[in-house]
Amino acid sequence: MSWIDIGHIDDVPLRGARLVKTRLGCIAIFRTAEAELFAASNACPHKGGPLSEGIVHGQSVTCPLHNWVFDLNTGEARGADEGRITTYPVRLEGGRILLDARAITERSAA
């Protein structure tokens, strides 16, 4: 994998998110209360709600527009809702957040 340094862990608040702009559009970097990191598309598949403005709880995010809940591990909608957000490999190294550049490139070509 080819990793891109996108910032420091402290740039993302606990239970919050920050955006990374790519050719695919915006990718949200989520940080849980336990300081776990997840990366996923920022747009809710339902109505395009900005997931980075949603509520991060456990390993999930709730869309701020219509309360759809997505699992940040799989991208799958939870409960009665159906849909999926794209997730991306992300890791933490020495306090720096690294995003898998190849995953972004491969998905943009599809």
Beta strands, then each sheet from edge to edge (+ up, - down):
strand 1: 3-8
strand 2: 16-22
strand 3: 25-31
strand 4: 37-41
strand 5: 55-57
strand 6: 60-62
strand 7: 69-71
strand 8: 87-88
strand 9: 90-93
strand 10: 96-100
sheet 1: 1+ 10- 9+
sheet 2: 2+ 3- 4+ 8-
sheet 3: 5+ 6- 7+
end
